[in-house]
Amino acid sequence: MEPLAGIFGAAAVLLAKPILPYALAFAAGAMIFVVVEEVVPESQRSGYGDLATMGLMSGFTVMMVLDVAFG
């Protein structure tokens, strides 16, 4: 049964390969959002929680663009 499941898993990876970068990018964005919303409660004070979250996500996006452009 394990070799059969291995073959099925390999086939699933080959079929999902074109969308894998987008799925991983979505998962990374969701993880950043969760970290900011739940783990960094100081950013949620004074009623500016959404602004703090969007600011951090925008800053991270700029950082990644610069890293890819100049790295």
ABEGO torsion letter per residue (X at the ends): XAAAAAAAAAAAAAAAAAAAAAAAAAAAAAAAAAAAAAABAAAABGGAAAAAAAAAAAAAAAAAAAAAAAX
